[in-house]
Amino acid sequence: ATATWLAVETGGERFLVPLVQSGEIFPWTTVQAVPYTQPWYVGVASLRGGLNGVVDLQALLHSAQVKAGSPLDRVTSETRLVSLHAALGVNAVLWVDRLLGLRHPAMFGAIAHRPEDAPAFFARCLIDHQGQSWQELDLQALVGDPRFLAIAA
C-alpha cells in the first residue's frame, strides 16, 4: 500500500498531513522570535539555508486557549518541523509535537462528520480501525486562509 499521509500529533490531537502537500521534516532548531506577530507565529528558522516561518500548529488551532508563558516549554526530543511543499509558495514549517509515521487509506474504516465550526483547511475526519479519530489537513487551503496569511498582531 502506498502512503498518502504523514501522521502527526500536536496538543494531544492526531492529524494527517498529505504527503503531496508537505515537504521535508526537520528536528527542532533555533527559532528567532519576530515581534508584533500572532501568538501562533513562533518566529523564523534557517533550514537548509532558507528562512522559514515557524507556525505552532497547536496554537493556530486553539489560539483562544494559548497559555501564558513561552510555548518553547513544549519542545521535546520528539518535536519536529514539517515544511510545506514548495509548490504552495510559502516558506513555512508546522511545529508538531511528534511524528506518528505514515498512513495509507486502507488503515481507515470510516469518515466522521466534519464539525460545522471547523476551519476551511480541515478536510475529512477519518476513523482508523482502532476507533481513533484523525483530522486531515488541507495545506493548500491553509496557505490561502486569511487568518494564516495575517501574522501581524
N, C-alpha and C positions, 0 to 999 in steps of 0.2 A: 504494500500500500504506500502511496506517495503522501508525504506530509504536506499539509495545507496551511497549518498554523504553528506559530511559536506560542506555547502556553507559558503565561507569566502570572505572578501573584503580586499584589500590592495592597496594603491595608487589609489583608485577610480575604480579599476578593480575587477570584480567578478570571483571567481574561485570555482571549485568543487573538493574537496579532497575525494577520495574514502575511505569509512569507513573501508574497509578491509585492507587498507594500512596505516591507521592513528592509533594513539594511544590516549592517554589522552589529555585533554585540560586543560591548566594551566593559571591562571591570570599572569600578568606581575610580575616579581620578580627581585631581584638584579642580574645583569649580570656583571661578571668580564671580563674586556677587555683583549684580547690576542694581544700582539704586533706583528707586521710584518705579519698581515693576510689581506686577501681581504676586501674591504670596506663592503661587504655584510655579512661577518662573524663578528657578533657583539661581541661575546665572549662566555663564558661558564656560565651556571647557575646550581645550585644544585636543582634538582627536585626529590622529594621522595628519597633523599639520594644518588642519582646518578648524575654524571656530564654530562650535555648535551650541545652540541654546539648549539648556537643560530644563526639561519640564517635569515637575514632580506629578506623576500621573495620579497618585492618591489625592494630593491637594487640588489638582484640577477638577477631579470628580466630586470632591467634597469640600469646596472652598469655604462654605459656611461653617464647616466643622474644624477648620485649621486651628490647631492648638498653638498657644503662645510658646515661645522658645524657638530654638533652632531646629529646623527639620533635619539637619545633618545628624542629629542624635539618633536617627533611624538607620543610618548607614551601618551595614554589617559586611562580613566577608562574602555574603551572597548577593549583595546589591549589584545591579547591573544597569547599564545604559544601553537602550535599544535604539539604534538610529532609524530614522525614516528613510525610505528609499529615495535616492537622488532624483528620480523622475517626479517626485511630489514637489520638488522645487523649494524645499525648506530645510535649512541646515539646523536640524533639531534632533535631540535624543529624548526618549522617555525614560525616566528614572523608575525602575521597578524593584521591588524588594527581593524577588528571586525568580529564577527561571525554573520551569516545571517540565521542560522538554518539548518535543514536537508532537503534534496531534494530527490525525487524519480523520476524514468523515466517518469511517466505519467505527470509530471509537465512541460515537454519539448515537443515541437511540431516539431522541425526541427533540422537538423545538418548543420552548416555553414562550408564553406571551411576553411581548415587549412592553415594559412599563410605559404608560402614557406620558409621563413626565421625563422620560429618558432623553438624553441629548441626541442630536441628529447623528452623531458619529457612533452611536450604539447600533450595531447591526442585529443579527439574530442572537437569541439567547438559547444555547444548546444544553441538553442534559445528557451526561455520559451514562454508560451502563452501570455505574455505581450510584447513580442518582444525584451526582454533583452538578451544579449549575455553572455554566461558563458563558461569559459575555463576550461576543465577538466585537472587535473594534474595527471601524472603517477608517483607516488613517487618511484616506483621500478626503473623506467628509470632515475629519478632524482639522486638517490643514486649511479647509475652507470655512471653518466655523468662525464667525466674527469675534467670539469671545477668545478663541485661541490666538487669533491674529492681533488682539489688543493687549499687549503685555504691559503697557504703561499703567501705573496705579493711579 
